[in-house]
Amino acid sequence: MERQLEYLRQSGVQEVITDIGSGLIEKRKGFLRLLERVVHNEVDKVVILYEDRLTRFGFDTLRRVFEAHGTTIEVLNQTDAKPLQKELVEDLITIISRFSGKLYGMRSHKQKEVVKRAKELFAQA
């Protein structure tokens, strides 16, 4: 996180809002604060390193909402598009991890075992 913050500061970003948590979690304090400011037309531009740092799914929808409020989103590190199969596998593992964490407890051995088995299963595909 520190390297990412330093990179953003060197890129000329004036204010940084951070969150520690998955892009699947919509109740992140920083994310909600950003949404509130965008909806009140207080933000001209949002600069992020990667799309999935802001939201794991629905990035294009979020971009449209921001643009409707006069806010642009600049992604500094545009990565090459991943093969569709790899992207889908990563998304499935993320979803399994998130929901098994909610079901079994984020630090639970059972949750870690579910994620491990999912990764093994998808690695064979």
N, CA, C and O atoms as a GROMACS GRO file, in nm:
protein
  500
    1MET      N    1   0.083  -0.119   0.000
    1MET     CA    2   0.000   0.000   0.000
    1MET      C    3   0.088   0.126   0.000
    1MET      O    4   0.056   0.223  -0.069
    2GLU      N    5   0.194   0.125   0.075
    2GLU     CA    6   0.282   0.242   0.081
    2GLU      C    7   0.341   0.275  -0.056
    2GLU      O    8   0.351   0.392  -0.093
    3ARG      N    9   0.381   0.173  -0.131
    3ARG     CA   10   0.435   0.197  -0.266
    3ARG      C   11   0.329   0.259  -0.356
    3ARG      O   12   0.358   0.348  -0.436
    4GLN      N   13   0.206   0.211  -0.344
    4GLN     CA   14   0.098   0.265  -0.425
    4GLN      C   15   0.071   0.411  -0.389
    4GLN      O   16   0.050   0.495  -0.477
    5LEU      N   17   0.072   0.442  -0.258
    5LEU     CA   18   0.051   0.580  -0.215
    5LEU      C   19   0.161   0.671  -0.265
    5LEU      O   20   0.135   0.782  -0.311
    6GLU      N   21   0.284   0.625  -0.256
    6GLU     CA   22   0.397   0.705  -0.304
    6GLU      C   23   0.387   0.728  -0.454
    6GLU      O   24   0.413   0.839  -0.501
    7TYR      N   25   0.349   0.626  -0.528
    7TYR     CA   26   0.333   0.638  -0.672
    7TYR      C   27   0.227   0.743  -0.706
    7TYR      O   28   0.247   0.825  -0.795
    8LEU      N   29   0.115   0.740  -0.634
    8LEU     CA   30   0.008   0.836  -0.658
    8LEU      C   31   0.055   0.978  -0.626
    8LEU      O   32   0.027   1.071  -0.702
    9ARG      N   33   0.127   0.994  -0.516
    9ARG     CA   34   0.176   1.128  -0.479
    9ARG      C   35   0.274   1.181  -0.584
    9ARG      O   36   0.270   1.299  -0.618
   10GLN      N   37   0.361   1.093  -0.634
   10GLN     CA   38   0.455   1.135  -0.738
   10GLN      C   39   0.385   1.169  -0.869
   10GLN      O   40   0.437   1.244  -0.951
   11SER      N   41   0.266   1.114  -0.888
   11SER     CA   42   0.187   1.141  -1.009
   11SER      C   43   0.109   1.272  -0.997
   11SER      O   44   0.037   1.310  -1.090
   12GLY      N   45   0.124   1.340  -0.884
   12GLY     CA   46   0.058   1.469  -0.866
   12GLY      C   47  -0.079   1.464  -0.804
   12GLY      O   48  -0.151   1.564  -0.808
   13VAL      N   49  -0.118   1.352  -0.747
   13VAL     CA   50  -0.249   1.340  -0.683
   13VAL      C   51  -0.248   1.426  -0.556
   13VAL      O   52  -0.156   1.416  -0.475
   14GLN      N   53  -0.350   1.509  -0.540
   14GLN     CA   54  -0.355   1.602  -0.428
   14GLN      C   55  -0.409   1.540  -0.301
   14GLN      O   56  -0.356   1.565  -0.193
   15GLU      N   57  -0.513   1.462  -0.311
   15GLU     CA   58  -0.575   1.400  -0.194
   15GLU      C   59  -0.591   1.251  -0.219
   15GLU      O   60  -0.632   1.210  -0.328
   16VAL      N   61  -0.558   1.171  -0.120
   16VAL     CA   62  -0.567   1.026  -0.134
   16VAL      C   63  -0.667   0.971  -0.033
   16VAL      O   64  -0.660   1.001   0.086
   17ILE      N   65  -0.760   0.892  -0.083
   17ILE     CA   66  -0.854   0.820   0.002
   17ILE      C   67  -0.818   0.673  -0.008
   17ILE      O   68  -0.813   0.618  -0.118
   18THR      N   69  -0.792   0.610   0.105
   18THR     CA   70  -0.750   0.470   0.102
   18THR      C   71  -0.852   0.381   0.172
   18THR      O   72  -0.931   0.425   0.256
   19ASP      N   73  -0.847   0.257   0.134
   19ASP     CA   74  -0.926   0.151   0.197
   19ASP      C   75  -0.841   0.026   0.199
   19ASP      O   76  -0.762   0.002   0.107
   20ILE      N   77  -0.857  -0.051   0.303
   20ILE     CA   78  -0.796  -0.183   0.304
   20ILE      C   79  -0.912  -0.280   0.304
   20ILE      O   80  -0.987  -0.290   0.402
   21GLY      N   81  -0.926  -0.350   0.195
   21GLY     CA   82  -1.037  -0.443   0.183
   21GLY      C   83  -1.062  -0.473   0.037
   21GLY      O   84  -1.012  -0.405  -0.052
   22SER      N   85  -1.137  -0.573   0.015
   22SER     CA   86  -1.167  -0.620  -0.119
   22SER      C   87  -1.255  -0.522  -0.195
   22SER      O   88  -1.340  -0.454  -0.136
   23GLY      N   89  -1.234  -0.515  -0.325
   23GLY     CA   90  -1.320  -0.436  -0.411
   23GLY      C   91  -1.462  -0.491  -0.418
   23GLY      O   92  -1.550  -0.427  -0.475
   24LEU      N   93  -1.484  -0.609  -0.362
   24LEU     CA   94  -1.618  -0.666  -0.353
   24LEU      C   95  -1.699  -0.603  -0.241
   24LEU      O   96  -1.822  -0.605  -0.244
   25ILE      N   97  -1.631  -0.548  -0.142
   25ILE     CA   98  -1.699  -0.493  -0.025
   25ILE      C   99  -1.743  -0.350  -0.056
   25ILE      O  100  -1.659  -0.263  -0.079
   26GLU      N  101  -1.871  -0.327  -0.056
   26GLU     CA  102  -1.924  -0.195  -0.090
   26GLU      C  103  -1.934  -0.103   0.030
   26GLU      O  104  -1.962   0.016   0.013
   27LYS      N  105  -1.914  -0.154   0.151
   27LYS     CA  106  -1.928  -0.073   0.272
   27LYS      C  107  -1.794  -0.018   0.322
   27LYS      O  108  -1.784   0.023   0.438
   28ARG      N  109  -1.692  -0.016   0.236
   28ARG     CA  110  -1.563   0.039   0.276
   28ARG      C  111  -1.580   0.189   0.303
   28ARG      O  112  -1.642   0.260   0.224
   29LYS      N  113  -1.525   0.236   0.415
   29LYS     CA  114  -1.543   0.376   0.455
   29LYS      C  115  -1.491   0.474   0.351
   29LYS      O  116  -1.560   0.571   0.317
   30GLY      N  117  -1.372   0.450   0.299
   30GLY     CA  118  -1.316   0.540   0.199
   30GLY      C  119  -1.397   0.542   0.071
   30GLY      O  120  -1.419   0.647   0.012
   31PHE      N  121  -1.441   0.425   0.028
   31PHE     CA  122  -1.522   0.414  -0.093
   31PHE      C  123  -1.653   0.490  -0.077
   31PHE      O  124  -1.694   0.563  -0.168
   32LEU      N  125  -1.718   0.473   0.038
   32LEU     CA  126  -1.844   0.543   0.063
   32LEU      C  127  -1.823   0.694   0.070
   32LEU      O  128  -1.906   0.771   0.022
   33ARG      N  129  -1.712   0.737   0.131
   33ARG     CA  130  -1.680   0.880   0.138
   33ARG      C  131  -1.660   0.937  -0.004
   33ARG      O  132  -1.707   1.046  -0.035
   34LEU      N  133  -1.588   0.860  -0.088
   34LEU     CA  134  -1.567   0.903  -0.227
   34LEU      C  135  -1.699   0.913  -0.301
   34LEU      O  136  -1.724   1.013  -0.369
   35LEU      N  137  -1.784   0.812  -0.290
   35LEU     CA  138  -1.916   0.815  -0.356
   35LEU      C  139  -1.996   0.937  -0.313
   35LEU      O  140  -2.056   1.005  -0.396
   36GLU      N  141  -1.996   0.964  -0.184
   36GLU     CA  142  -2.069   1.078  -0.131
   36GLU      C  143  -2.020   1.209  -0.193
   36GLU      O  144  -2.099   1.295  -0.231
   37ARG      N  145  -1.889   1.223  -0.202
   37ARG     CA  146  -1.832   1.346  -0.259
   37ARG      C  147  -1.860   1.357  -0.408
   37ARG      O  148  -1.885   1.466  -0.459
   38VAL      N  149  -1.856   1.244  -0.480
   38VAL     CA  150  -1.886   1.246  -0.624
   38VAL      C  151  -2.032   1.285  -0.646
   38VAL      O  152  -2.062   1.368  -0.732
   39VAL      N  153  -2.123   1.226  -0.570
   39VAL     CA  154  -2.266   1.254  -0.585
   39VAL      C  155  -2.297   1.401  -0.556
   39VAL      O  156  -2.391   1.457  -0.611
   40HIS      N  157  -2.216   1.462  -0.470
   40HIS     CA  158  -2.235   1.605  -0.439
   40HIS      C  159  -2.150   1.695  -0.530
   40HIS      O  160  -2.131   1.814  -0.502
   41ASN      N  161  -2.099   1.637  -0.638
   41ASN     CA  162  -2.022   1.712  -0.739
   41ASN      C  163  -1.901   1.785  -0.679
   41ASN      O  164  -1.871   1.898  -0.718
   42GLU      N  165  -1.832   1.720  -0.585
   42GLU     CA  166  -1.717   1.779  -0.518
   42GLU      C  167  -1.584   1.727  -0.573
   42GLU      O  168  -1.478   1.769  -0.528
   43VAL      N  169  -1.590   1.635  -0.670
   43VAL     CA  170  -1.469   1.571  -0.721
   43VAL      C  171  -1.465   1.585  -0.873
   43VAL      O  172  -1.561   1.548  -0.942
   44ASP      N  173  -1.354   1.638  -0.924
   44ASP     CA  174  -1.339   1.650  -1.070
   44ASP      C  175  -1.280   1.524  -1.132
   44ASP      O  176  -1.321   1.481  -1.240
   45LYS      N  177  -1.181   1.464  -1.061
   45LYS     CA  178  -1.113   1.348  -1.118
   45LYS      C  179  -1.073   1.251  -1.006
   45LYS      O  180  -1.026   1.292  -0.900
   46VAL      N  181  -1.091   1.124  -1.034
   46VAL     CA  182  -1.046   1.017  -0.945
   46VAL      C  183  -0.934   0.945  -1.017
   46VAL      O  184  -0.949   0.902  -1.131
   47VAL      N  185  -0.820   0.932  -0.949
   47VAL     CA  186  -0.704   0.864  -1.007
   47VAL      C  187  -0.684   0.735  -0.930
   47VAL      O  188  -0.673   0.736  -0.807
   48ILE      N  189  -0.679   0.623  -1.002
   48ILE     CA  190  -0.656   0.493  -0.940
   48ILE      C  191  -0.546   0.421  -1.015
   48ILE      O  192  -0.519   0.449  -1.132
   49LEU      N  193  -0.482   0.328  -0.946
   49LEU     CA  194  -0.376   0.252  -1.011
   49LEU      C  195  -0.434   0.143  -1.100
   49LEU      O  196  -0.389   0.125  -1.214
   50TYR      N  197  -0.533   0.070  -1.050
   50TYR     CA  198  -0.595  -0.040  -1.124
   50TYR      C  199  -0.746  -0.031  -1.107
   50TYR      O  200  -0.794   0.011  -1.002
   51GLU      N  201  -0.820  -0.071  -1.209
   51GLU     CA  202  -0.967  -0.067  -1.203
   51GLU      C  203  -1.022  -0.141  -1.083
   51GLU      O  204  -1.113  -0.091  -1.016
   52ASP      N  205  -0.968  -0.260  -1.054
   52ASP     CA  206  -1.027  -0.341  -0.948
   52ASP      C  207  -0.996  -0.290  -0.808
   52ASP      O  208  -1.045  -0.346  -0.710
   53ARG      N  209  -0.916  -0.184  -0.796
   53ARG     CA  210  -0.893  -0.124  -0.664
   53ARG      C  211  -1.015  -0.043  -0.621
   53ARG      O  212  -1.040  -0.026  -0.501
   54LEU      N  213  -1.091   0.005  -0.717
   54LEU     CA  214  -1.210   0.083  -0.686
   54LEU      C  215  -1.330  -0.008  -0.666
   54LEU      O  216  -1.403   0.004  -0.567
   55THR      N  217  -1.350  -0.099  -0.759
   55THR     CA  218  -1.459  -0.196  -0.748
   55THR      C  219  -1.421  -0.319  -0.829
   55THR      O  220  -1.363  -0.308  -0.937
   56ARG      N  221  -1.455  -0.434  -0.777
   56ARG     CA  222  -1.418  -0.558  -0.846
   56ARG      C  223  -1.507  -0.583  -0.967
   56ARG      O  224  -1.461  -0.632  -1.070
   57PHE      N  225  -1.634  -0.548  -0.954
   57PHE     CA  226  -1.729  -0.567  -1.064
   57PHE      C  227  -1.804  -0.436  -1.086
   57PHE      O  228  -1.820  -0.357  -0.993
   58GLY      N  229  -1.850  -0.414  -1.207
   58GLY     CA  230  -1.932  -0.297  -1.236
   58GLY      C  231  -1.855  -0.168  -1.255
   58GLY      O  232  -1.909  -0.060  -1.234
   59PHE      N  233  -1.727  -0.180  -1.295
   59PHE     CA  234  -1.645  -0.059  -1.310
   59PHE      C  235  -1.704   0.035  -1.415
   59PHE      O  236  -1.707   0.156  -1.393
   60ASP      N  237  -1.749  -0.017  -1.528
   60ASP     CA  238  -1.805   0.069  -1.633
   60ASP      C  239  -1.931   0.141  -1.585
   60ASP      O  240  -1.952   0.257  -1.621
   61THR      N  241  -2.012   0.075  -1.507
   61THR     CA  242  -2.132   0.139  -1.451
   61THR      C  243  -2.092   0.251  -1.356
   61THR      O  244  -2.148   0.360  -1.359
   62LEU      N  245  -1.994   0.223  -1.271
   62LEU     CA  246  -1.946   0.324  -1.176
   62LEU      C  247  -1.888   0.444  -1.251
   62LEU      O  248  -1.909   0.559  -1.211
   63ARG      N  249  -1.815   0.417  -1.359
   63ARG     CA  250  -1.759   0.526  -1.440
   63ARG      C  251  -1.872   0.615  -1.495
   63ARG      O  252  -1.860   0.738  -1.494
   64ARG      N  253  -1.980   0.554  -1.543
   64ARG     CA  254  -2.092   0.632  -1.598
   64ARG      C  255  -2.158   0.718  -1.490
   64ARG      O  256  -2.195   0.832  -1.516
   65VAL      N  257  -2.173   0.662  -1.372
   65VAL     CA  258  -2.232   0.740  -1.262
   65VAL      C  259  -2.141   0.858  -1.228
   65VAL      O  260  -2.188   0.970  -1.210
   66PHE      N  261  -2.011   0.833  -1.218
   66PHE     CA  262  -1.917   0.940  -1.190
   66PHE      C  263  -1.924   1.047  -1.298
   66PHE      O  264  -1.929   1.166  -1.266
   67GLU      N  265  -1.924   1.007  -1.424
   67GLU     CA  266  -1.928   1.103  -1.534
   67GLU      C  267  -2.056   1.186  -1.531
   67GLU      O  268  -2.054   1.304  -1.568
   68ALA      N  269  -2.167   1.126  -1.488
   68ALA     CA  270  -2.293   1.198  -1.478
   68ALA      C  271  -2.283   1.310  -1.373
   68ALA      O  272  -2.361   1.405  -1.376
   69HIS      N  273  -2.188   1.297  -1.282
   69HIS     CA  274  -2.166   1.398  -1.179
   69HIS      C  275  -2.041   1.481  -1.206
   69HIS      O  276  -1.989   1.548  -1.117
   70GLY      N  277  -1.992   1.476  -1.329
   70GLY     CA  278  -1.878   1.559  -1.368
   70GLY      C  279  -1.743   1.509  -1.321
   70GLY      O  280  -1.647   1.586  -1.317
   71THR      N  281  -1.734   1.382  -1.286
   71THR     CA  282  -1.609   1.323  -1.236
   71THR      C  283  -1.554   1.224  -1.337
   71THR      O  284  -1.626   1.135  -1.383
   72THR      N  285  -1.427   1.239  -1.372
   72THR     CA  286  -1.363   1.142  -1.459
   72THR      C  287  -1.280   1.046  -1.374
   72THR      O  288  -1.239   1.080  -1.263
   73ILE      N  289  -1.257   0.928  -1.428
   73ILE     CA  290  -1.173   0.829  -1.361
   73ILE      C  291  -1.052   0.805  -1.451
   73ILE      O  292  -1.066   0.772  -1.568
   74GLU      N  293  -0.935   0.823  -1.394
   74GLU     CA  294  -0.811   0.797  -1.467
   74GLU      C  295  -0.745   0.674  -1.406
   74GLU      O  296  -0.717   0.670  -1.286
   75VAL      N  297  -0.720   0.574  -1.489
   75VAL     CA  298  -0.653   0.452  -1.445
   75VAL      C  299  -0.507   0.462  -1.490
   75VAL      O  300  -0.479   0.465  -1.609
   76LEU      N  301  -0.415   0.469  -1.392
   76LEU     CA  302  -0.274   0.489  -1.425
   76LEU      C  303  -0.208   0.366  -1.484
   76LEU      O  304  -0.130   0.377  -1.578
   77ASN      N  305  -0.238   0.250  -1.430
   77ASN     CA  306  -0.174   0.127  -1.477
   77ASN      C  307  -0.275   0.043  -1.554
   77ASN      O  308  -0.336  -0.048  -1.499
   78GLN      N  309  -0.290   0.075  -1.680
   78GLN     CA  310  -0.376  -0.005  -1.766
   78GLN      C  311  -0.301  -0.134  -1.797
   78GLN      O  312  -0.198  -0.131  -1.866
   79THR      N  313  -0.349  -0.243  -1.748
   79THR     CA  314  -0.284  -0.371  -1.776
   79THR      C  315  -0.340  -0.427  -1.905
   79THR      O  316  -0.453  -0.397  -1.945
   80ASP      N  317  -0.261  -0.509  -1.969
   80ASP     CA  318  -0.309  -0.576  -2.089
   80ASP      C  319  -0.427  -0.664  -2.050
   80ASP      O  320  -0.430  -0.722  -1.942
   81ALA      N  321  -0.521  -0.672  -2.138
   81ALA     CA  322  -0.638  -0.755  -2.111
   81ALA      C  323  -0.596  -0.900  -2.090
   81ALA      O  324  -0.519  -0.956  -2.168
   82LYS      N  325  -0.647  -0.958  -1.983
   82LYS     CA  326  -0.618  -1.099  -1.955
   82LYS      C  327  -0.705  -1.186  -2.044
   82LYS      O  328  -0.811  -1.143  -2.090
   83PRO      N  329  -0.659  -1.305  -2.069
   83PRO     CA  330  -0.747  -1.398  -2.142
   83PRO      C  331  -0.878  -1.416  -2.064
   83PRO      O  332  -0.877  -1.420  -1.941
   84LEU      N  333  -0.988  -1.426  -2.135
   84LEU     CA  334  -1.119  -1.434  -2.072
   84LEU      C  335  -1.126  -1.545  -1.968
   84LEU      O  336  -1.181  -1.525  -1.860
   85GLN      N  337  -1.071  -1.663  -2.000
   85GLN     CA  338  -1.078  -1.775  -1.907
   85GLN      C  339  -1.005  -1.742  -1.777
   85GLN      O  340  -1.056  -1.771  -1.669
   86LYS      N  341  -0.888  -1.682  -1.786
   86LYS     CA  342  -0.811  -1.647  -1.666
   86LYS      C  343  -0.886  -1.544  -1.582
   86LYS      O  344  -0.891  -1.554  -1.459
   87GLU      N  345  -0.945  -1.445  -1.647
   87GLU     CA  346  -1.020  -1.342  -1.576
   87GLU      C  347  -1.141  -1.402  -1.505
   87GLU      O  348  -1.170  -1.366  -1.391
   88LEU      N  349  -1.212  -1.493  -1.572
   88LEU     CA  350  -1.328  -1.557  -1.512
   88LEU      C  351  -1.289  -1.643  -1.392
   88LEU      O  352  -1.358  -1.643  -1.290
   89VAL      N  353  -1.179  -1.715  -1.404
   89VAL     CA  354  -1.132  -1.799  -1.292
   89VAL      C  355  -1.097  -1.711  -1.173
   89VAL      O  356  -1.134  -1.742  -1.060
   90GLU      N  357  -1.026  -1.601  -1.197
   90GLU     CA  358  -0.990  -1.510  -1.087
   90GLU      C  359  -1.115  -1.452  -1.021
   90GLU      O  360  -1.121  -1.440  -0.899
   91ASP      N  361  -1.214  -1.417  -1.103
   91ASP     CA  362  -1.338  -1.363  -1.047
   91ASP      C  363  -1.411  -1.468  -0.964
   91ASP      O  364  -1.462  -1.437  -0.855
   92LEU      N  365  -1.417  -1.592  -1.013
   92LEU     CA  366  -1.483  -1.699  -0.936
   92LEU      C  367  -1.412  -1.724  -0.803
   92LEU      O  368  -1.478  -1.742  -0.700
   93ILE      N  369  -1.281  -1.726  -0.804
   93ILE     CA  370  -1.206  -1.748  -0.680
   93ILE      C  371  -1.230  -1.632  -0.584
   93ILE      O  372  -1.242  -1.654  -0.463
   94THR      N  373  -1.235  -1.511  -0.636
   94THR     CA  374  -1.263  -1.395  -0.551
   94THR      C  375  -1.401  -1.406  -0.487
   94THR      O  376  -1.416  -1.381  -0.368
   95ILE      N  377  -1.499  -1.445  -0.566
   95ILE     CA  378  -1.636  -1.459  -0.514
   95ILE      C  379  -1.642  -1.571  -0.410
   95ILE      O  380  -1.701  -1.554  -0.304
   96ILE      N  381  -1.582  -1.685  -0.440
   96ILE     CA  382  -1.582  -1.798  -0.346
   96ILE      C  383  -1.514  -1.756  -0.216
   96ILE      O  384  -1.563  -1.786  -0.108
   97SER      N  385  -1.402  -1.688  -0.228
   97SER     CA  386  -1.328  -1.644  -0.110
   97SER      C  387  -1.413  -1.550  -0.025
   97SER      O  388  -1.420  -1.566   0.097
   98ARG      N  389  -1.476  -1.455  -0.088
   98ARG     CA  390  -1.557  -1.356  -0.016
   98ARG      C  391  -1.674  -1.421   0.056
   98ARG      O  392  -1.696  -1.397   0.175
   99PHE      N  393  -1.749  -1.503  -0.016
   99PHE     CA  394  -1.868  -1.560   0.044
   99PHE      C  395  -1.838  -1.673   0.143
   99PHE      O  396  -1.910  -1.690   0.241
  100SER      N  397  -1.733  -1.750   0.118
  100SER     CA  398  -1.698  -1.851   0.218
  100SER      C  399  -1.644  -1.783   0.343
  100SER      O  400  -1.662  -1.834   0.454
  101GLY      N  401  -1.578  -1.670   0.327
  101GLY     CA  402  -1.532  -1.593   0.442
  101GLY      C  403  -1.648  -1.544   0.527
  101GLY      O  404  -1.643  -1.548   0.650
  102LYS      N  405  -1.754  -1.499   0.460
  102LYS     CA  406  -1.872  -1.454   0.534
  102LYS      C  407  -1.940  -1.572   0.603
  102LYS      O  408  -1.990  -1.560   0.715
  103LEU      N  409  -1.942  -1.687   0.536
  103LEU     CA  410  -2.009  -1.804   0.590
  103LEU      C  411  -1.932  -1.866   0.706
  103LEU      O  412  -1.991  -1.900   0.809
  104TYR      N  413  -1.802  -1.881   0.690
  104TYR     CA  414  -1.722  -1.953   0.789
  104TYR      C  415  -1.639  -1.863   0.880
  104TYR      O  416  -1.582  -1.912   0.977
  105GLY      N  417  -1.631  -1.735   0.853
  105GLY     CA  418  -1.544  -1.646   0.931
  105GLY      C  419  -1.414  -1.626   0.855
  105GLY      O  420  -1.354  -1.722   0.808
  106MET      N  421  -1.372  -1.501   0.843
  106MET     CA  422  -1.258  -1.467   0.759
  106MET      C  423  -1.128  -1.534   0.800
  106MET      O  424  -1.040  -1.553   0.716
  107ARG      N  425  -1.110  -1.571   0.926
  107ARG     CA  426  -0.985  -1.632   0.969
  107ARG      C  427  -0.998  -1.782   0.990
  107ARG      O  428  -0.905  -1.850   1.034
  108SER      N  429  -1.111  -1.830   0.958
  108SER     CA  430  -1.140  -1.971   0.981
  108SER      C  431  -1.057  -2.061   0.892
  108SER      O  432  -1.032  -2.031   0.775
  109HIS      N  433  -1.014  -2.172   0.949
  109HIS     CA  434  -0.941  -2.274   0.874
  109HIS      C  435  -1.030  -2.329   0.762
  109HIS      O  436  -0.982  -2.359   0.652
  110LYS      N  437  -1.158  -2.343   0.791
  110LYS     CA  438  -1.252  -2.397   0.693
  110LYS      C  439  -1.261  -2.307   0.570
  110LYS      O  440  -1.264  -2.356   0.457
  111GLN      N  441  -1.263  -2.176   0.589
  111GLN     CA  442  -1.269  -2.081   0.478
  111GLN      C  443  -1.144  -2.092   0.393
  111GLN      O  444  -1.153  -2.092   0.270
  112LYS      N  445  -1.028  -2.102   0.456
  112LYS     CA  446  -0.903  -2.115   0.382
  112LYS      C  447  -0.900  -2.244   0.302
  112LYS      O  448  -0.848  -2.248   0.191
  113GLU      N  449  -0.956  -2.350   0.358
  113GLU     CA  450  -0.962  -2.479   0.289
  113GLU      C  451  -1.053  -2.471   0.166
  113GLU      O  452  -1.020  -2.527   0.061
  114VAL      N  453  -1.166  -2.402   0.178
  114VAL     CA  454  -1.257  -2.387   0.064
  114VAL      C  455  -1.188  -2.312  -0.050
  114VAL      O  456  -1.198  -2.353  -0.166
  115VAL      N  457  -1.118  -2.204  -0.017
  115VAL     CA  458  -1.049  -2.125  -0.119
  115VAL      C  459  -0.938  -2.208  -0.183
  115VAL      O  460  -0.920  -2.203  -0.305
  116LYS      N  461  -0.865  -2.284  -0.102
  116LYS     CA  462  -0.758  -2.369  -0.155
  116LYS      C  463  -0.813  -2.471  -0.254
  116LYS      O  464  -0.757  -2.491  -0.361
  117ARG      N  465  -0.922  -2.536  -0.216
  117ARG     CA  466  -0.984  -2.637  -0.304
  117ARG      C  467  -1.036  -2.573  -0.433
  117ARG      O  468  -1.025  -2.632  -0.540
  118ALA      N  469  -1.093  -2.453  -0.423
  118ALA     CA  470  -1.142  -2.385  -0.543
  118ALA      C  471  -1.028  -2.354  -0.638
  118ALA      O  472  -1.040  -2.373  -0.759
  119LYS      N  473  -0.915  -2.307  -0.583
  119LYS     CA  474  -0.799  -2.276  -0.667
  119LYS      C  475  -0.747  -2.403  -0.735
  119LYS      O  476  -0.710  -2.400  -0.852
  120GLU      N  477  -0.745  -2.514  -0.662
  120GLU     CA  478  -0.700  -2.641  -0.720
  120GLU      C  479  -0.795  -2.685  -0.831
  120GLU      O  480  -0.751  -2.730  -0.937
  121LEU      N  481  -0.924  -2.672  -0.807
  121LEU     CA  482  -1.024  -2.712  -0.904
  121LEU      C  483  -1.012  -2.630  -1.032
  121LEU      O  484  -1.015  -2.686  -1.142
  122PHE      N  485  -0.997  -2.499  -1.019
  122PHE     CA  486  -0.989  -2.414  -1.138
  122PHE      C  487  -0.854  -2.422  -1.207
  122PHE      O  488  -0.844  -2.393  -1.326
  123ALA      N  489  -0.752  -2.461  -1.135
  123ALA     CA  490  -0.620  -2.477  -1.198
  123ALA      C  491  -0.622  -2.594  -1.295
  123ALA      O  492  -0.546  -2.595  -1.392
  124GLN      N  493  -0.708  -2.691  -1.270
  124GLN     CA  494  -0.718  -2.808  -1.358
  124GLN      C  495  -0.798  -2.776  -1.483
  124GLN      O  496  -0.787  -2.847  -1.583
  125ALA      N  497  -0.879  -2.671  -1.478
  125ALA     CA  498  -0.968  -2.640  -1.592
  125ALA      C  499  -0.893  -2.586  -1.710
  125ALA      O  500  -0.954  -2.555  -1.813
   0.00000   0.00000   0.00000
